[in-house]
């Protein structure tokens, strides 16, 4: 009653804390001294955590009896332990309330009877303090106060048992006074931990200030990549649709050609089979008559009376010999129909097939947009020879230089030539046969490229993009080949296996609007070599530099 009277004069929150502390005692296991976890009930009525009583009885195994840690009641056999679900549910509901009172579950070291949540910890005393005990604690600088913690050992030097009040920048660790002045860190850059804290904090603030811009840039890069991925997907879908439609059309044309050829074959077969059918029918009738005559002659041959046989033959002998004559003439007629002249006209069928396939190929090329691309003789260096069809350029150094006509468009220093056509839009590719040249450059160039001087070499200025092949002589008259890409005087070697011979065919693909110039080796399979990315500002001409041998252009295909 006295307690109750005095309790009326206590603050309400203090009464709540006291009640909470008492309830916590009731909900705590007497073995681990914390809230029950999966509580079980012994036959004597006491409750323990299932794991705690299990470990306790494991130590009693072999002693002859199991006892209750609370009342010491003994059991000869290890009893079954039913779970106390009600007590477990109450402990689980109380656990959030307890955590709220002291989030780290660290209580005041000096509140023994009624534990209070700690608000500070003293590193020197290695004690945690509530608000009441904190007011009476020493204010000396030696007594360093921190947030409530139970890890006092982590804040002391394991060698000197002193607080880690200093920071070594060289080894980036906290050290004590003795380590910094006399130990392994005496010659290092060491400063008080508070000063190091401020410096590190300022560094973190600077990093934090830079991160938003970097994050925005990263986000923009992600968006650009996503947009590029979407464009690639759309382009792939468009190419898939285009190729699908093209092959669907090819299949339809092939099926139409197949039906036409089959009709022609069937028509020829019917035309040739009709005379054979009529003749076979006539011969079948003749065969039947001959069978009857054979039977009649056999009957005549079986006659024993000479007079009767001769008398019979007076009226039938002429018919018999006449039939034999007609048979001989009929066989000669049949032999004429067995000659090859009365066979299927395979030449006509094959000609129709070739002509039909040629028409299909022509239509496909028309749909793809094949165009001609030829060398511009006005730009060709005097040591180059252009073929009659202007598709092949060969290196042939001339002795009589005066016979060459030089214009303002002629390359005067480098043995190179441009194409007559220029490309200022769209997509197209052309194939180059370079199997007869060891040193060459193949690519594109602006028409404003220089015509004389070292800067006029394609790939040696910012107005041309080329693939370069080198042939180097090694011992025993053998050659070693290498490949590189060149633009604006920068030549980049391509990493590829050692080659025993030159590239035989190159495919150049230009997508003007996208600013893409790609090079492929027409091997089996086709191998991508390199892609230039640029913003083209002038029309582009196909460009060729020939150091030896010859180069031939195949037809141009519009993509």
Secondary structure per residue as TSV (DSSP state, phi and psi in degrees):
chain	resnum	aa	ss	phi	psi
A	1	X	-	360.0	-37.3
A	2	X	H	-63.2	-42.9
A	3	X	H	-61.2	-38.6
A	4	X	H	-67.0	-39.2
A	5	X	H	-66.2	-44.9
A	6	X	H	-65.4	-31.9
A	7	X	H	-64.8	-25.9
A	8	X	T	-66.6	-24.0
A	9	X	T	-90.4	-3.2
A	10	X	S	-85.2	152.2
A	11	X	-	-62.3	152.4
A	12	X	H	-63.3	-41.6
A	13	X	H	-65.2	-32.3
A	14	X	H	-68.3	-39.8
A	15	X	H	-62.3	-40.3
A	16	X	H	-64.7	-38.7
A	17	X	H	-65.8	-41.6
A	18	X	H	-63.6	-42.5
A	19	X	H	-64.8	-38.4
A	20	X	H	-65.1	-40.4
A	21	X	H	-64.1	-40.9
A	22	X	H	-64.4	-42.2
A	23	X	H	-66.1	-34.4
A	24	X	H	-63.6	-38.5
A	25	X	H	-61.4	-40.2
A	26	X	H	-68.9	-27.6
A	27	X	T	-98.5	11.5
A	28	X	B	-106.1	141.3
A	29	X	-	-72.0	135.5
A	30	X	T	-74.2	-7.6
A	31	X	T	-91.9	-53.2
A	32	X	T	-94.6	-11.4
A	33	X	-	63.6	22.0
A	34	X	S	-126.5	175.3
A	35	X	B	-57.9	146.9
A	36	X	-	-57.2	141.4
A	37	X	S	-125.6	114.9
A	38	X	S	50.3	63.1
A	39	X	E	-67.4	145.8
A	40	X	E	-127.6	156.2
A	41	X	E	-112.8	129.4
A	42	X	-	-81.3	162.7
A	43	X	T	-57.6	-27.4
A	44	X	T	-77.8	-8.2
A	45	X	S	101.4	-9.3
A	46	X	-	-81.9	152.2
A	47	X	E	-115.2	144.4
A	48	X	E	-146.9	160.3
A	49	X	E	-63.2	141.2
A	50	X	H	-58.5	-42.7
A	51	X	H	-67.8	-38.5
A	52	X	H	-65.6	-49.9
A	53	X	H	-69.0	-29.6
A	54	X	H	-65.8	-46.0
A	55	X	H	-65.9	-36.2
A	56	X	H	-64.5	-44.0
A	57	X	H	-73.5	-25.3
A	58	X	H	-63.4	-34.2
A	59	X	H	-73.4	-23.1
A	60	X	H	-88.5	-3.8
A	61	X	T	-64.1	130.1
A	62	X	T	94.8	-9.4
A	63	X	S	-83.0	-9.2
A	64	X	S	100.2	-12.9
A	65	X	-	-159.8	156.8
A	66	X	E	-114.7	134.0
A	67	X	E	-123.2	154.8
A	68	X	-	-79.1	126.9
A	69	X	T	-63.4	-17.2
A	70	X	T	-90.9	-55.0
A	71	X	T	-109.7	-1.7
A	72	X	-	66.4	16.8
A	73	X	-	-67.9	135.7
A	74	X	E	-103.8	150.8
A	75	X	E	-132.6	129.4
A	76	X	S	-68.2	-35.2
A	77	X	S	-115.8	150.4
A	78	X	-	-68.0	112.3
A	79	X	-	-76.5	159.4
A	80	X	-	-71.6	145.0
A	81	X	-	-118.6	100.3
A	82	X	E	-73.1	143.4
A	83	X	E	-73.8	139.3
A	84	X	-	-97.5	88.5
A	85	X	H	-67.0	-37.4
A	86	X	H	-62.4	-48.0
A	87	X	H	-63.4	-37.8
A	88	X	H	-64.7	-40.0
A	89	X	H	-65.6	-40.0
A	90	X	H	-64.2	-41.8
A	91	X	H	-64.4	-38.4
A	92	X	H	-66.5	-37.5
A	93	X	H	-70.7	-31.5
A	94	X	H	-77.1	-23.1
A	95	X	H	-62.9	-43.7
A	96	X	H	-61.9	-36.6
A	97	X	H	-63.8	-40.5
A	98	X	H	-67.1	-39.9
A	99	X	H	-65.7	-34.4
A	100	X	H	-67.2	-37.0
A	101	X	H	-66.0	-37.8
A	102	X	S	-145.4	96.6
A	103	X	T	-58.2	-34.6
A	104	X	T	-90.5	1.2
A	105	X	-	57.8	34.1
A	106	X	-	-106.5	122.8
A	107	X	B	-110.2	161.7
A	108	X	-	-60.7	132.4
A	109	X	S	-66.5	-29.3
A	110	X	S	-95.0	-10.0
A	111	X	-	-88.5	89.5
A	112	X	-	-83.5	-50.0
A	113	X	S	-71.5	-41.3
A	114	X	S	-131.7	92.6
A	115	X	-	-58.5	131.2
A	116	X	-	-110.4	145.0
A	117	X	B	-62.0	136.9
A	118	X	-	-80.0	143.7
A	119	X	S	-107.3	-23.3
A	120	X	E	-144.5	158.9
A	121	X	E	-126.8	137.9
A	122	X	E	-97.2	119.8
A	123	X	T	-71.8	-30.6
A	124	X	T	-72.7	-45.7
A	125	X	T	-79.1	-16.7
A	126	X	T	54.4	48.8
A	127	X	E	-139.7	151.2
A	128	X	E	-105.6	144.7
A	129	X	E	-131.5	141.2
A	130	X	-	-84.5	-178.7
A	131	X	H	-62.9	-36.9
A	132	X	H	-67.7	-47.8
A	133	X	H	-74.9	-23.0
A	134	X	H	-67.0	-33.8
A	135	X	H	-65.0	-29.3
A	136	X	T	-96.9	5.4
A	137	X	S	-80.9	155.2
A	138	X	-	-62.6	140.3
A	139	X	-	-98.4	11.3
A	140	X	-	-64.0	149.2
A	141	X	T	-65.4	-20.5
A	142	X	T	-68.4	-29.2
A	143	X	S	-87.1	90.7
A	144	X	-	-83.3	123.7
A	145	X	E	-100.6	135.2
A	146	X	E	-134.2	178.7
A	147	X	S	-61.2	153.8
A	148	X	S	-53.2	129.4
A	149	X	-	-147.5	154.1
A	150	X	S	-113.4	-1.5
A	151	X	-	-98.0	65.8
A	152	X	-	-70.8	-31.7
A	153	X	G	-64.8	-30.3
A	154	X	G	-69.3	-21.1
A	155	X	G	-98.0	8.4
A	156	X	B	-123.0	150.7
A	157	X	-	-71.0	123.9
A	158	X	T	-66.4	-19.6
A	159	X	T	-89.0	-40.0
A	160	X	T	-112.3	-4.5
A	161	X	-	56.3	38.0
A	162	X	-	-116.4	155.1
A	163	X	B	-63.7	144.4
A	164	X	-	-84.1	81.2
A	165	X	-	-96.9	2.6
A	166	X	E	-129.9	160.2
A	167	X	E	-129.3	127.2
A	168	X	E	-95.2	115.6
A	169	X	T	-73.6	-28.0
A	170	X	T	-71.3	-40.5
A	171	X	T	-105.2	1.7
A	172	X	T	49.7	53.1
A	173	X	E	-140.6	158.8
A	174	X	E	-86.6	139.5
A	175	X	E	-134.0	166.0
A	176	X	-	-93.3	179.1
A	177	X	H	-61.7	-41.6
A	178	X	H	-70.5	-38.6
A	179	X	H	-64.3	-37.7
A	180	X	H	-76.3	-29.4
A	181	X	H	-100.6	-29.4
A	182	X	T	-130.7	-13.7
A	183	X	S	-93.7	-148.0
A	184	X	T	-67.4	-15.9
A	185	X	T	-109.0	15.6
A	186	X	T	-66.2	-27.7
A	187	X	T	-99.9	8.9
A	188	X	S	-94.6	168.8
A	189	X	-	-79.0	95.6
A	190	X	E	-119.1	139.3
A	191	X	E	-145.6	162.4
A	192	X	E	-54.3	146.7
A	193	X	H	-63.5	-32.1
A	194	X	H	-67.1	-41.3
A	195	X	H	-66.1	-41.6
A	196	X	H	-63.1	-36.6
A	197	X	H	-61.2	-45.5
A	198	X	H	-64.1	-42.0
A	199	X	H	-63.9	-47.2
A	200	X	H	-63.0	-38.4
A	201	X	H	-64.3	-42.0
A	202	X	H	-63.4	-39.2
A	203	X	H	-62.8	-41.9
A	204	X	H	-64.1	-38.2
A	205	X	H	-63.4	-41.7
A	206	X	H	-63.4	-43.3
A	207	X	H	-61.4	-42.2
A	208	X	H	-63.1	-36.3
A	209	X	H	-67.3	-31.3
A	210	X	H	-81.1	-27.0
A	211	X	H	-63.1	-38.4
A	212	X	H	-57.3	-42.5
A	213	X	H	-65.5	-42.4
A	214	X	H	-64.5	-38.4
A	215	X	H	-65.6	-40.4
A	216	X	H	-62.8	-42.2
A	217	X	H	-63.7	-41.3
A	218	X	H	-62.7	-40.3
A	219	X	H	-63.5	-41.0
A	220	X	H	-63.7	-39.3
A	221	X	H	-63.5	-40.9
A	222	X	H	-61.1	-43.6
A	223	X	H	-64.8	-40.9
A	224	X	H	-63.2	-42.8
A	225	X	H	-65.1	-40.3
A	226	X	H	-63.5	-41.2
A	227	X	H	-64.5	-41.5
A	228	X	H	-65.1	-39.6
A	229	X	H	-63.0	-39.0
A	230	X	H	-64.5	-41.9
A	231	X	H	-63.0	-41.4
A	232	X	H	-62.2	-42.1
A	233	X	H	-63.6	-43.1
A	234	X	H	-64.5	-41.9
A	235	X	H	-64.4	-41.2
A	236	X	H	-63.8	-39.1
A	237	X	H	-64.8	-41.6
A	238	X	H	-64.5	-42.4
A	239	X	H	-65.2	-38.6
A	240	X	H	-61.7	-44.0
A	241	X	H	-64.9	-42.0
A	242	X	H	-64.5	-46.2
A	243	X	H	-66.4	-40.4
A	244	X	H	-60.9	-45.3
A	245	X	H	-64.2	-40.1
A	246	X	H	-61.8	-48.2
A	247	X	H	-71.9	-29.6
A	248	X	H	-63.5	-41.7
A	249	X	H	-66.0	-40.5
A	250	X	H	-62.2	-44.2
A	251	X	H	-61.6	-41.7
A	252	X	H	-62.8	-42.5
A	253	X	H	-66.2	-40.0
A	254	X	H	-65.7	-40.0
A	255	X	H	-65.1	-39.4
A	256	X	H	-64.2	-42.3
A	257	X	H	-64.7	-39.5
A	258	X	H	-62.1	-44.6
A	259	X	H	-63.6	-39.8
A	260	X	H	-63.0	-45.6
A	261	X	H	-64.8	-41.0
A	262	X	H	-65.0	-36.3
A	263	X	H	-65.0	-42.6
A	264	X	H	-62.0	-44.2
A	265	X	H	-62.7	-44.0
A	266	X	H	-64.7	-39.8
A	267	X	H	-64.4	-44.4
A	268	X	H	-62.5	-40.1
A	269	X	H	-63.1	-43.4
A	270	X	H	-64.8	-41.5
A	271	X	H	-64.2	-40.4
A	272	X	H	-77.9	-28.5
A	273	X	H	-77.8	-25.2
A	274	X	H	-61.0	-49.4
A	275	X	H	-61.0	-37.5
A	276	X	H	-64.0	-38.8
A	277	X	H	-65.5	-45.5
A	278	X	H	-63.1	-44.2
A	279	X	H	-66.2	-41.1
A	280	X	H	-61.9	-38.9
A	281	X	H	-64.5	-43.0
A	282	X	H	-64.2	-40.6
A	283	X	H	-68.0	-33.0
A	284	X	H	-63.7	-43.2
A	285	X	H	-63.0	-44.0
A	286	X	H	-62.9	-37.5
A	287	X	H	-64.7	-36.8
A	288	X	H	-67.7	-42.2
A	289	X	H	-63.0	-41.4
A	290	X	H	-63.4	-34.3
A	291	X	H	-64.2	-42.2
A	292	X	H	-64.8	-41.5
A	293	X	H	-64.8	-38.3
A	294	X	H	-59.2	-43.9
A	295	X	H	-64.5	-39.5
A	296	X	H	-67.1	-39.6
A	297	X	H	-66.7	-39.3
A	298	X	H	-60.6	-38.2
A	299	X	H	-65.7	-39.2
A	300	X	H	-64.8	-38.8
A	301	X	H	-67.9	-22.1
A	302	X	T	-86.0	-4.6
A	303	X	-	-73.8	133.6
A	304	X	-	-94.4	-20.9
A	305	X	-	-88.2	116.3
A	306	X	H	-60.3	-39.9
A	307	X	H	-63.3	-44.6
A	308	X	H	-63.4	-41.7
A	309	X	H	-63.8	-48.2
A	310	X	H	-65.2	-36.9
A	311	X	H	-64.3	-39.0
A	312	X	H	-67.3	-36.7
A	313	X	H	-74.9	-17.1
A	314	X	H	-57.9	-35.6
A	315	X	H	-97.3	-13.9
A	316	X	H	-116.5	-12.5
A	317	X	H	-63.4	-36.3
A	318	X	H	-65.2	-40.4
A	319	X	H	-64.7	-37.7
A	320	X	H	-66.4	-48.0
A	321	X	H	-69.6	-32.2
A	322	X	H	-65.7	-39.4
A	323	X	H	-62.7	-37.7
A	324	X	H	-63.8	-38.3
A	325	X	H	-66.0	-43.6
A	326	X	H	-62.2	-35.7
A	327	X	H	-61.9	-41.6
A	328	X	H	-64.3	-45.0
A	329	X	H	-62.9	-36.2
A	330	X	H	-65.5	-38.9
A	331	X	H	-65.0	-38.5
A	332	X	H	-63.8	-36.3
A	333	X	H	-68.6	-39.9
A	334	X	H	-63.6	-41.0
A	335	X	H	-59.9	-32.7
A	336	X	H	-66.5	-30.9
A	337	X	H	-79.6	-11.4
A	338	X	T	-88.5	-2.9
A	339	X	S	-72.0	161.1
A	340	X	G	-65.4	-19.1
A	341	X	G	-62.1	-24.9
A	342	X	G	-100.8	40.1
A	343	X	S	-116.3	175.0
A	344	X	-	-60.7	143.8
A	345	X	-	-86.9	86.7
A	346	X	H	-66.8	-32.5
A	347	X	H	-62.6	-41.8
A	348	X	H	-64.7	-42.2
A	349	X	H	-65.4	-46.8
A	350	X	H	-63.3	-40.4
A	351	X	H	-62.2	-41.8
A	352	X	H	-62.5	-40.6
A	353	X	H	-62.9	-50.0
A	354	X	H	-62.6	-42.4
A	355	X	H	-65.0	-40.9
A	356	X	H	-65.4	-44.6
A	357	X	H	-64.0	-37.9
A	358	X	H	-64.0	-40.5
A	359	X	H	-63.0	-40.7
A	360	X	H	-63.3	-45.8
A	361	X	H	-61.4	-39.8
A	362	X	H	-64.0	-43.0
A	363	X	H	-63.7	-39.0
A	364	X	H	-63.8	-45.0
A	365	X	H	-63.8	-35.9
A	366	X	H	-65.1	-41.5
A	367	X	H	-66.6	-38.3
A	368	X	H	-74.1	-20.8
A	369	X	T	84.3	52.9
A	370	X	E	-72.0	137.0
A	371	X	E	-134.3	162.0
A	372	X	-	-89.6	145.7
A	373	X	-	-135.4	125.2
A	374	X	-	-134.5	164.5
A	375	X	B	-76.1	143.4
A	376	X	-	-93.1	105.1
A	377	X	T	-62.6	-23.9
A	378	X	T	-68.8	-21.8
A	379	X	T	-97.8	-11.6
A	380	X	S	-69.3	135.9
A	381	X	-	-62.8	153.4
A	382	X	T	-66.5	-17.8
A	383	X	T	-90.3	8.3
A	384	X	E	-109.5	144.6
A	385	X	E	-117.1	127.7
A	386	X	E	-101.4	134.5
A	387	X	-	-68.8	169.2
A	388	X	T	-62.0	-40.2
A	389	X	T	-81.7	0.7
A	390	X	S	61.7	27.3
A	391	X	-	-109.9	-9.8
A	392	X	E	-125.2	133.5
A	393	X	E	-120.7	133.1
A	394	X	E	-126.3	146.5
A	395	X	E	-87.4	122.8
A	396	X	-	-151.6	96.1
A	397	X	-	-64.3	126.9
A	398	X	-	-92.4	142.8
A	399	X	S	-86.6	-38.7
A	400	X	-	-89.7	91.1
A	401	X	G	-79.9	-20.3
A	402	X	G	-71.5	-15.4
A	403	X	G	-81.4	-10.1
A	404	X	-	-84.9	137.0
A	405	X	-	-97.0	118.6
A	406	X	-	-106.9	131.1
A	407	X	-	-114.2	179.5
A	408	X	T	-68.0	-20.0
A	409	X	T	-88.6	-8.7
A	410	X	S	-78.2	135.2
A	411	X	-	-74.3	123.8
A	412	X	S	-104.4	-16.8
A	413	X	S	-108.2	-45.2
A	414	X	S	-106.1	140.7
A	415	X	S	-78.8	77.6
A	416	X	E	-141.9	168.6
A	417	X	E	-151.4	151.5
A	418	X	E	-108.6	165.3
A	419	X	E	-85.1	159.7
A	420	X	E	-72.2	-37.3
A	421	X	E	-79.0	148.3
A	422	X	E	-123.2	154.4
A	423	X	E	-123.3	123.2
A	424	X	-	-125.6	6.6
A	425	X	S	-167.0	169.1
A	426	X	S	77.2	-176.2
A	427	X	E	-122.2	138.7
A	428	X	E	-161.3	159.7
A	429	X	E	-141.5	155.7
A	430	X	E	-140.6	149.7
A	431	X	E	-103.4	143.9
A	432	X	E	-125.4	123.1
A	433	X	E	-88.1	110.2
A	434	X	-	-122.4	26.1
A	435	X	T	-68.7	-16.1
A	436	X	T	-104.6	16.8
A	437	X	-	-134.2	138.9
A	438	X	S	-99.7	-34.9
A	439	X	S	-119.2	113.0
A	440	X	E	-156.1	166.1
A	441	X	E	-133.4	130.8
A	442	X	E	-130.3	131.5
A	443	X	E	176.1	-142.3
A	444	X	E	-134.6	159.6
A	445	X	E	-153.0	152.8
A	446	X	E	-73.3	151.5
A	447	X	T	-67.7	-16.4
A	448	X	T	-86.1	8.4
A	449	X	S	-61.0	146.8
A	450	X	-	-60.5	151.8
A	451	X	S	-106.4	-8.8
A	452	X	S	-144.8	159.0
A	453	X	S	92.7	166.4
A	454	X	G	-64.1	-29.3
A	455	X	G	-71.5	-8.8
A	456	X	G	-81.3	-12.4
A	457	X	S	-65.3	127.3
A	458	X	T	-63.2	133.7
A	459	X	T	94.1	-13.6
A	460	X	S	-102.2	19.0
A	461	X	S	-154.4	174.2
A	462	X	T	-89.1	15.5
A	463	X	T	-114.7	15.2
A	464	X	E	-153.1	150.2
A	465	X	E	-134.9	121.8
A	466	X	E	-141.2	159.6
A	467	X	E	-100.5	136.5
A	468	X	E	-119.4	133.9
A	469	X	E	-117.5	133.9
A	470	X	E	-114.7	143.3
A	471	X	E	-123.1	121.7
A	472	X	E	-117.3	133.6
A	473	X	E	-80.6	131.1
A	474	X	E	-118.6	-174.0
A	475	X	T	-63.4	158.9
A	476	X	T	60.4	36.4
A	477	X	T	57.6	32.9
A	478	X	E	-103.8	158.8
A	479	X	E	-121.2	153.3
A	480	X	E	-125.0	132.3
A	481	X	E	-113.4	146.6
A	482	X	E	-141.3	160.5
A	483	X	E	-127.4	142.4
A	484	X	E	-147.3	163.8
A	485	X	E	-115.9	141.0
A	486	X	E	-134.8	138.0
A	487	X	E	-162.4	132.2
A	488	X	T	55.7	47.7
A	489	X	T	69.3	-0.6
A	490	X	E	-98.5	120.0
A	491	X	E	-112.7	121.4
A	492	X	E	-114.4	118.9
A	493	X	E	-72.0	141.2
A	494	X	-	-91.3	133.7
A	495	X	-	-78.5	111.4
A	496	X	-	-149.5	157.8
A	497	X	-	-58.6	152.2
A	498	X	-	-55.1	131.3
A	499	X	B	-100.0	139.3
A	500	X	S	-95.1	-5.0
A	501	X	S	-155.8	169.0
A	502	X	-	-73.1	164.3
A	503	X	-	-65.3	131.8
A	504	X	-	-85.9	-40.1
A	505	X	E	-141.2	139.4
A	506	X	E	-123.1	138.1
A	507	X	E	-110.9	127.9
A	508	X	E	-108.6	122.1
A	509	X	E	-116.1	126.1
A	510	X	E	-119.6	124.6
A	511	X	E	-117.5	95.9
A	512	X	T	-63.7	-51.7
A	513	X	T	-62.9	-38.2
A	514	X	T	-77.6	-11.7
A	515	X	T	68.5	38.6
A	516	X	E	-119.9	130.9
A	517	X	E	-129.3	111.9
A	518	X	E	-116.1	147.6
A	519	X	E	-122.1	136.6
A	520	X	E	-130.7	147.7
A	521	X	E	-96.4	123.5
A	522	X	-	-81.5	71.7
A	523	X	S	-105.8	-167.4
A	524	X	S	-120.8	100.9
A	525	X	S	-84.7	173.8
A	526	X	-	-61.3	135.7
A	527	X	E	-118.5	125.7
A	528	X	E	-74.4	130.4
A	529	X	E	-99.7	-51.2
A	530	X	E	-167.4	155.2
A	531	X	E	-132.1	124.4
A	532	X	E	-89.0	140.0
A	533	X	E	-115.5	120.2
A	534	X	-	-152.5	161.6
A	535	X	-	-103.5	102.7
A	536	X	-	-75.6	133.8
A	537	X	-	-116.5	-7.1
A	538	X	S	-134.7	164.1
A	539	X	-	-60.6	153.2
A	540	X	E	-114.9	137.7
A	541	X	E	-111.1	146.8
A	542	X	E	-65.6	135.8
A	543	X	E	-128.2	142.7
A	544	X	E	-140.2	129.0
A	545	X	E	-114.6	128.9
A	546	X	E	-121.2	119.2
A	547	X	S	-95.0	-21.3
A	548	X	S	-165.6	160.8
A	549	X	S	68.8	-146.2
A	550	X	E	-145.9	160.5
A	551	X	E	-134.7	138.6
A	552	X	E	-125.1	137.6
A	553	X	E	-95.5	132.5
A	554	X	E	-87.2	-179.7
A	555	X	E	-67.4	152.2
A	556	X	E	-88.8	134.4
A	557	X	E	-117.7	128.4
A	558	X	E	-86.8	127.8
A	559	X	-	-78.7	360.0
